[in-house]
Amino acid sequence: MKLNWKSTLCCTLVISVLCGILMGCSPKKEETISSMPGDSTPDPPQGEIYLYGEIHDMPSILQEELAIWKNFYHEEGMRHLFVELPYYTAAYLNLWMEAEDDTILEQLYRDWAGTSQHSEDVLEFYRTIKQDCPETIFHGTDLGHQYDTTGARYLAYLEEQDLEESEAYEITQEVIRQGKTFYKTDNPVYRENTMVENFCRAFDALEEKRIMGIYGAAHTVIDGLDFSNSVPCMANQLHEIYGDLVHAEDLSQLDVPEPDFETIEVNGTAYPATYFGYQNTRSFLEEYQYRQYYRLENAYDDFKDAPTVQNVLPYNNYPTEMEIEVGQVFVIDYTTYEGAVERKFFRSDGKYWNDMPITQEFLPNP
């Protein structure tokens, strides 16, 4: 007899939550190992954490991630895949993995409208995992994006199953609170720290602590800072907690070409140009995939009086290694989704905006 998707969803939800409760009541292997008398040194953490940084929804990167996951899954028996999604979104993906059709996935896709997840390539990514790695278990460790759609709907399903006292319900409520806080404050430090907390909760609850994680590249630099350049990024903090269990690899350069020039010509003059890498802009600039940063050396005097436009870029939008000083000129190339490059010029005049030091865009050819 063929069940409809709602019946399948509800049955799967009950089984998943009951299994989670039973697993939570079972003693962990680490907890059964006692220390020698007088030895207060805790047991070292166990497992492996493989983090991969991406530019979201780039086809070539998604294909590389699939290849890596298939290898972990089939060759090493790994089953736990951590993703940059909220807890409840990953829970829905796990229900969809057991469902007979794509109704759940298609609803998530509608919820993702306006985000980098709303991509046919992302849909195909998940469908391929379901087909080729059907025992994959997703773990969402981001704060509560789509809390008023996906999050509210998942709470309602738990309530329908009389699971208001379950751990799943408690975690969902907490992640929704996290999302509401973040979208009120727009505080990247809060998000980074929350992602670490959510990651540790999910990882520490596993018996088989061998996982792969897929996150935006800015979250996966072991010695890196967060978007505000003020706190260690997620991978950095995880490395402090778990040490050498954490491995990180940046896949984001797969679709970002390195510049093949050492000078940039402006108004007939060739200036030495120092390249400082790129930044994924898909999450905050609708029309651009990424931007690449250059500093024009010994150029400030030539452009210090060039007319400016109403566009400023705070110092914290630049790569940390640029170490911006007053009296410098910068070139930023913005790449659109069609592959076109738009070049903009900025200079550091020592000005401030909202108490932040800024660079000001100017017109080199007035």
C-alpha positions as CSV (number, residue, x, y, z in Angstrom):
1,M,0.0,0.0,0.0
2,K,1.4,3.4,-0.9
3,L,1.3,6.0,1.8
4,N,0.8,9.6,1.0
5,W,3.6,12.0,1.9
6,K,2.0,13.4,5.0
7,S,1.6,9.9,6.5
8,T,5.1,9.0,5.6
9,L,6.4,12.3,7.1
10,C,4.5,11.9,10.4
11,C,5.6,8.2,10.8
12,T,9.2,9.0,10.0
13,L,9.1,12.0,12.4
14,V,7.9,9.8,15.3
15,I,10.5,7.1,14.5
16,S,13.3,9.7,14.2
17,V,12.5,11.4,17.4
18,L,12.0,8.2,19.4
19,C,15.3,6.9,18.1
20,G,17.0,10.2,19.1
21,I,15.6,9.9,22.6
22,L,16.7,6.3,22.9
23,M,20.2,7.1,21.6
24,G,20.3,10.1,24.0
25,C,19.6,7.7,26.9
26,S,22.4,5.2,26.0
27,P,25.8,5.7,27.6
28,K,28.4,7.1,25.3
29,K,31.6,5.1,25.0
30,E,33.7,8.0,26.2
31,E,31.7,8.2,29.4
32,T,32.3,4.6,30.3
33,I,36.1,5.1,30.4
34,S,37.1,6.0,33.9
35,S,40.3,7.8,34.8
36,M,43.0,6.3,37.1
37,P,42.7,7.4,40.7
38,G,44.1,10.8,41.2
39,D,44.2,11.5,37.4
40,S,41.9,14.4,36.7
41,T,43.1,14.8,33.1
42,P,40.0,14.5,30.8
43,D,40.1,12.0,28.0
44,P,41.1,13.6,24.7
45,P,38.3,14.2,22.2
46,Q,37.7,11.4,19.7
47,G,36.7,11.5,16.0
48,E,37.4,13.5,12.9
49,I,35.8,16.7,11.6
50,Y,36.3,17.5,7.9
51,L,35.1,21.0,7.0
52,Y,34.9,22.3,3.4
53,G,34.4,25.9,2.5
54,E,32.3,26.9,-0.4
55,I,30.8,29.7,-2.4
56,H,27.1,28.8,-2.1
57,D,25.3,27.2,-5.0
58,M,28.3,27.2,-7.5
59,P,27.8,24.1,-9.7
60,S,31.5,23.1,-9.9
61,I,31.8,23.4,-6.1
62,L,28.6,21.4,-5.5
63,Q,30.0,18.6,-7.8
64,E,33.3,18.6,-5.9
65,E,31.4,18.3,-2.6
66,L,29.3,15.5,-3.9
67,A,32.5,13.6,-4.9
68,I,34.1,14.1,-1.5
69,W,30.9,13.0,0.3
70,K,30.5,9.9,-1.8
71,N,34.1,8.9,-1.0
72,F,33.6,9.4,2.7
73,Y,30.2,7.6,2.5
74,H,31.2,4.6,0.4
75,E,34.9,4.1,1.2
76,E,35.0,5.1,4.9
77,G,31.4,4.4,6.0
78,M,30.7,8.0,7.1
79,R,27.0,8.9,7.5
80,H,26.8,12.3,9.3
81,L,26.8,15.4,7.0
82,F,26.8,18.8,8.8
83,V,25.4,21.7,6.7
84,E,24.9,25.5,7.0
85,L,21.2,25.2,7.7
86,P,19.0,25.5,10.8
87,Y,18.4,22.4,12.9
88,Y,14.8,22.1,11.8
89,T,15.7,22.4,8.1
90,A,18.1,19.5,8.4
91,A,15.4,17.5,10.3
92,Y,13.1,18.0,7.3
93,L,15.8,16.8,4.9
94,N,16.1,13.7,7.0
95,L,12.4,13.1,6.8
96,W,12.5,13.7,3.0
97,M,15.3,11.1,2.7
98,E,12.7,8.5,3.9
99,A,9.8,9.9,1.9
100,E,8.6,8.5,-1.4
101,D,8.5,11.8,-3.3
102,D,10.0,15.3,-3.2
103,T,7.1,17.1,-1.5
104,I,9.1,18.0,1.5
105,L,12.1,19.1,-0.5
106,E,10.0,21.2,-2.8
107,Q,8.4,23.0,0.2
108,L,11.9,23.7,1.6
109,Y,12.8,25.1,-1.8
110,R,9.9,27.5,-1.7
111,D,11.0,28.6,1.8
112,W,14.5,29.3,0.5
113,A,13.3,31.9,-2.1
114,G,15.6,34.9,-2.1
115,T,18.6,32.9,-0.6
116,S,21.5,31.1,-2.2
117,Q,19.8,27.8,-1.4
118,H,17.0,28.7,-3.9
119,S,18.8,27.1,-6.9
120,E,18.1,24.2,-9.1
121,D,21.8,23.1,-8.7
122,V,21.2,22.9,-4.9
123,L,18.1,20.8,-5.5
124,E,20.0,18.4,-7.7
125,F,22.8,18.3,-5.1
126,Y,20.3,17.0,-2.4
127,R,18.6,14.6,-4.9
128,T,21.9,13.1,-5.8
129,I,22.7,12.5,-2.1
130,K,19.4,10.8,-1.6
131,Q,19.9,8.6,-4.7
132,D,23.6,7.7,-4.2
133,C,24.0,8.0,-0.4
134,P,20.6,7.1,1.0
135,E,21.7,6.6,4.6
136,T,23.0,10.2,4.9
137,I,22.0,12.0,8.1
138,F,21.9,15.8,7.9
139,H,22.8,18.0,10.8
140,G,21.9,21.7,10.6
141,T,24.0,23.9,12.9
142,D,23.2,27.4,11.7
143,L,20.8,29.7,13.6
144,G,17.1,30.1,12.7
145,H,16.8,31.2,9.1
146,Q,13.3,30.9,7.8
147,Y,12.1,30.6,11.4
148,D,8.6,31.9,10.5
149,T,8.1,29.4,7.7
150,T,10.2,26.2,8.0
151,G,10.7,26.6,11.7
152,A,7.1,27.3,12.6
153,R,5.9,24.4,10.4
154,Y,8.3,22.0,12.0
155,L,7.1,23.0,15.5
156,A,3.6,22.4,14.4
157,Y,4.4,18.9,13.2
158,L,6.1,18.1,16.6
159,E,2.9,19.4,18.3
160,E,0.7,17.2,16.2
161,Q,2.8,14.2,17.4
162,D,2.5,15.3,21.1
163,L,6.2,15.8,21.2
164,E,6.3,19.2,23.0
165,E,8.4,17.6,25.7
166,S,11.0,16.2,23.3
167,E,14.6,17.3,22.8
168,A,13.7,18.1,19.1
169,Y,11.0,20.6,20.2
170,E,13.4,22.2,22.7
171,I,16.2,22.6,20.2
172,T,13.8,23.9,17.5
173,Q,12.5,26.6,19.9
174,E,16.0,27.6,20.8
175,V,17.1,27.8,17.1
176,I,14.1,29.9,16.3
177,R,15.0,32.3,19.2
178,Q,18.5,32.5,17.8
179,G,17.1,33.5,14.4
180,K,14.9,36.2,15.8
181,T,17.7,37.6,17.8
182,F,20.1,37.7,14.8
183,Y,17.6,39.3,12.4
184,K,16.8,42.0,15.0
185,T,20.5,42.8,15.7
186,D,22.2,41.8,12.4
187,N,25.2,40.8,14.6
188,P,27.7,38.6,12.8
189,V,29.6,37.9,16.0
190,Y,26.4,36.5,17.6
191,R,25.9,34.3,14.6
192,E,29.4,32.9,14.5
193,N,29.4,32.1,18.2
194,T,25.9,30.5,17.9
195,M,27.0,28.4,15.0
196,V,29.8,27.0,17.1
197,E,27.5,26.2,20.0
198,N,25.0,24.5,17.7
199,F,27.8,22.5,16.0
200,C,29.2,21.3,19.4
201,R,25.8,20.2,20.6
202,A,25.2,18.1,17.4
203,F,28.8,16.7,17.3
204,D,29.0,15.8,21.0
205,A,25.7,14.0,20.8
206,L,27.1,11.5,18.2
207,E,28.4,8.1,19.0
208,E,30.3,7.9,15.7
209,K,32.1,11.2,15.8
210,R,33.4,11.2,12.2
211,I,31.7,13.9,10.1
212,M,31.9,16.1,7.0
213,G,30.7,19.7,7.1
214,I,29.9,22.1,4.3
215,Y,29.8,25.8,5.1
216,G,30.6,29.1,3.5
217,A,34.3,29.6,3.1
218,A,34.4,32.5,5.6
219,H,33.3,30.1,8.4
220,T,35.9,27.4,7.7
221,V,39.3,29.1,8.0
222,I,41.1,27.6,11.0
223,D,43.1,30.7,11.7
224,G,40.5,33.1,10.4
225,L,38.1,35.7,11.8
226,D,34.4,36.1,11.3
227,F,32.8,38.6,8.8
228,S,33.2,41.5,11.3
229,N,36.9,40.7,11.7
230,S,36.4,40.8,15.5
231,V,36.1,37.2,16.7
232,P,37.5,33.8,15.5
233,C,35.4,32.2,12.8
234,M,33.6,28.9,13.4
235,A,36.4,26.6,12.3
236,N,38.9,28.6,14.4
237,Q,36.8,28.2,17.5
238,L,36.2,24.5,16.8
239,H,39.9,24.0,16.4
240,E,40.4,25.5,19.9
241,I,37.8,23.0,21.3
242,Y,38.6,19.9,19.3
243,G,42.2,20.5,18.3
244,D,43.7,18.3,15.5
245,L,40.3,16.6,15.0
246,V,39.4,19.6,12.8
247,H,40.5,19.6,9.2
248,A,39.5,22.4,6.8
249,E,39.8,22.8,3.1
250,D,38.8,25.8,1.0
251,L,36.9,24.8,-2.2
252,S,35.7,28.3,-2.9
253,Q,38.6,29.1,-5.4
254,L,37.4,26.5,-7.9
255,D,35.3,29.1,-9.8
256,V,37.3,32.2,-9.0
257,P,40.1,32.9,-11.5
258,E,43.4,34.2,-10.2
259,P,44.4,37.5,-11.9
260,D,47.0,37.2,-14.7
261,F,48.4,40.7,-14.4
262,E,50.7,42.6,-12.0
263,T,49.7,46.1,-13.0
264,I,46.4,47.9,-13.6
265,E,46.3,50.7,-16.1
266,V,44.3,53.8,-15.2
267,N,44.2,56.9,-17.4
268,G,47.1,55.6,-19.4
269,T,49.3,55.0,-16.4
270,A,50.2,51.4,-15.3
271,Y,50.2,51.1,-11.5
272,P,51.6,48.1,-9.6
273,A,48.7,46.1,-8.3
274,T,48.8,43.8,-5.2
275,Y,46.1,41.1,-5.2
276,F,44.4,40.2,-1.9
277,G,41.9,37.5,-2.9
278,Y,38.2,37.5,-3.2
279,Q,35.0,37.5,-1.2
280,N,31.7,35.7,-1.9
281,T,29.0,38.3,-2.1
282,R,25.9,36.2,-3.0
283,S,24.4,36.5,0.5
284,F,24.4,40.3,0.6
285,L,24.8,41.6,-3.0
286,E,22.0,40.3,-5.2
287,E,23.6,41.0,-8.5
288,Y,27.1,39.8,-7.9
289,Q,28.7,36.4,-7.3
290,Y,32.0,37.7,-5.7
291,R,34.4,40.6,-5.6
292,Q,38.2,40.6,-5.9
293,Y,40.5,43.1,-4.1
294,Y,43.6,44.9,-5.3
295,R,45.6,47.8,-3.9
296,L,47.2,50.2,-6.4
297,E,50.6,51.1,-5.1
298,N,51.8,54.7,-5.1
299,A,48.6,55.9,-6.6
300,Y,47.0,58.1,-4.0
301,D,48.5,61.5,-5.0
302,D,47.2,61.0,-8.5
303,F,43.6,60.4,-7.3
304,K,43.2,62.2,-4.0
305,D,41.2,65.0,-5.7
306,A,39.1,62.8,-8.0
307,P,35.4,63.3,-7.5
308,T,33.6,60.8,-5.2
309,V,30.2,59.1,-5.5
310,Q,27.7,58.2,-2.7
311,N,29.2,54.8,-2.0
312,V,31.5,53.9,0.9
313,L,33.1,50.7,2.0
314,P,34.1,50.3,5.7
315,Y,37.5,48.9,6.4
316,N,36.0,45.7,7.8
317,N,34.7,44.8,4.3
318,Y,38.3,44.3,3.2
319,P,40.4,41.2,3.7
320,T,42.2,41.5,7.1
321,E,45.6,41.1,5.5
322,M,45.2,44.3,3.6
323,E,45.9,46.4,6.7
324,I,44.3,49.6,5.3
325,E,46.0,52.9,6.0
326,V,45.1,56.5,5.1
327,G,46.4,57.5,1.7
328,Q,45.8,54.4,-0.3
329,V,43.9,53.5,-3.4
330,F,42.0,50.2,-4.0
331,V,40.4,48.5,-7.0
332,I,37.5,46.1,-6.5
333,D,36.3,43.9,-9.3
334,Y,32.7,42.8,-8.9
335,T,31.7,39.7,-11.0
336,T,28.1,39.2,-12.0
337,Y,26.3,35.9,-12.3
338,E,26.7,36.3,-16.1
339,G,30.5,36.5,-15.7
340,A,30.8,40.3,-16.4
341,V,33.3,42.2,-14.3
342,E,32.5,45.7,-13.0
343,R,35.5,47.6,-11.7
344,K,35.2,50.2,-8.9
345,F,37.8,52.5,-7.3
346,F,38.0,53.4,-3.6
347,R,40.5,55.5,-1.6
348,S,41.2,55.9,2.1
349,D,40.9,59.6,3.1
350,G,40.7,59.1,6.8
351,K,36.9,59.5,6.9
352,Y,34.3,57.8,9.1
353,W,30.7,56.7,8.7
354,N,28.7,55.5,11.7
355,D,31.9,55.5,13.8
356,M,33.6,53.2,11.3
357,P,36.7,54.0,9.2
358,I,35.7,53.9,5.6
359,T,37.0,54.1,2.0
360,Q,35.1,56.2,-0.5
361,E,34.4,55.3,-4.1
362,F,35.7,57.8,-6.6
363,L,35.6,58.3,-10.4
364,P,39.1,57.9,-11.9
365,N,37.9,59.2,-15.2
366,P,35.6,62.2,-14.4
